[in-house]
Amino acid sequence: MEIKEEQDRFVLFNDEDQEIGEMTWSNAGDHMMIIDHTFVDPEYRGQKLAEKLVEKGVEKARREEKKIIPLCPFAKKEFDTKPEYEDVLRK
């Protein structure tokens, strides 16, 4: 499994280099990103892959000194249950 960053999304690939998931965001100005969609192919669910996609978004926000608005229900759940993401959460 590999996650690659493309324009405004992180893409999850399986070992055969097929796209099996993504997390997308929109930039809201220079200091904010809105996570609006997280998806993992049903065949690959239950492996914490969607969590890894959101984690990549958090790492990007930290690197770029941005705050995140998690509009996607899955991303919102991640932010609600992981206090370690509070530093990048826009309140």
C-alpha positions in Angstrom: 0.0 0.0 0.0 1.2 3.5 -0.8 -0.3 7.0 -0.4 0.6 9.7 -2.9 -0.2 13.3 -2.8 -1.9 14.7 -5.9 -3.5 18.1 -6.4 -5.9 18.6 -3.5 -6.0 14.9 -2.6 -4.1 12.0 -1.1 -4.5 8.8 -3.2 -4.2 5.3 -1.7 -2.8 2.6 -4.1 -2.7 -1.1 -3.5 0.3 -3.3 -4.2 -0.7 -3.6 -7.9 -0.7 0.2 -8.2 -4.5 0.4 -8.5 -6.3 3.4 -6.8 -8.3 2.1 -3.9 -9.0 5.2 -1.8 -8.7 8.9 -1.5 -9.0 11.9 0.9 -9.8 15.2 -0.8 -9.6 18.7 0.5 -10.2 22.3 -0.5 -7.9 25.2 0.4 -9.7 28.0 2.1 -7.2 30.8 1.9 -3.5 30.4 2.7 -3.9 29.0 6.2 -6.9 26.6 6.1 -7.8 23.4 4.4 -11.2 21.7 4.4 -11.3 17.9 4.4 -14.4 17.2 2.4 -14.2 13.5 1.4 -12.6 10.3 2.5 -13.1 7.0 0.7 -11.7 3.5 0.8 -12.8 0.7 -1.6 -15.1 -1.7 0.4 -12.8 -4.6 -0.3 -10.0 -2.9 1.7 -12.0 -1.5 4.6 -11.3 -2.5 8.2 -7.5 -2.0 7.8 -7.4 1.6 9.2 -6.5 2.9 5.7 -9.0 5.8 5.9 -7.4 6.8 9.2 -4.0 6.8 7.5 -5.4 9.1 4.8 -6.7 11.6 7.4 -3.3 11.3 9.2 -1.6 12.4 6.0 -3.8 15.5 5.8 -2.9 16.3 9.4 0.8 15.9 8.6 0.4 18.2 5.6 -1.4 20.8 7.7 1.3 20.8 10.3 4.0 21.1 7.7 2.3 24.0 6.0 1.1 25.6 9.3 -2.6 25.3 8.3 -5.7 24.6 10.3 -8.2 21.9 9.2 -12.0 22.0 9.0 -13.1 18.4 8.9 -16.4 18.5 6.9 -16.2 14.9 5.9 -18.1 12.7 8.5 -15.2 10.3 8.8 -12.6 13.0 9.2 -14.8 14.7 11.8 -15.0 11.4 13.8 -11.2 11.2 13.6 -10.8 14.7 15.0 -13.4 14.1 17.7 -11.6 10.9 18.9 -8.0 11.9 18.5 -6.9 14.7 20.8 -3.4 14.6 19.2 -5.0 16.3 16.1 -6.3 19.3 18.2 -3.3 21.5 17.2 -4.5 21.6 13.6 -8.2 21.7 14.2 -9.9 25.0 13.4 -12.2 25.8 16.2 
